[in-house]
Amino acid sequence: MSLDTLKAAVPDFAKDLKLNLGSVIGNSDLPQQQLWGTVLSCAIAARSPRVLRELEPEAKANLSAEAYTAAKSAAAIMAMNNVFYRTRHLLSDPEYGTLRAGLRMNVIGNPGVEKIDFELWSLAVSAINGCGQCLDSHEQVLRKAGVDRETIQEAFKIASVIQAVAVTLDAEAALDAAGAAE
C-alpha cells in the first residue's frame, strides 16, 4: 500500500491527477513533517477509504507519533469547525456571529506539534471542506507567523489533488459496482 499503488489505480482519463499526485507529494518543498501531516489530514478529510488506506502507512512512517496524532486531530477538529463556521457564515442572520460557539477546540491551542504545522494542516482540511471563514483564519495566522504564500499554496495544492483522486477513484468503484450489478 503506497503512493505508487494509488497512482497506478488512477484511470487513464485522469492522467493529470496521477501526474499531479506524484508531483505534489514526491516533489514537494515542504519539510517532511509538514508534507506528510498535510497528506494524512487531507486523506482523512477526503473521506475515501481507499485513498486513506494507501497514504496512511507512508504518512505514519514519515511522521513522529506526536505529528501523526496531531494530523489526525487537525482533520477531526476541522471536520467540526468547518461545518460550524461555514454554516454561521452562510446564514443571512449576522446575529449568529455574535453568539458564543460553545464547542471545545483545545487541540488548536495545544496540538502537540509546531503551531505552524497544525495551522497548515487545518488550512488544507478547510480547503477540502470548503470553509472560507476557516481558510481566511488559518491563512492569516500562517502569514502573521511568516509563512510565505508559496508554502500555503503548496498545502492547498496537496488538498486539491488528494480530493480529486479520492472523488475519481470512489466514482470509478461505484460505477464498477453498478456495472457488475446489471
Disulfide bonds with the S-S distance in Angstrom:
none
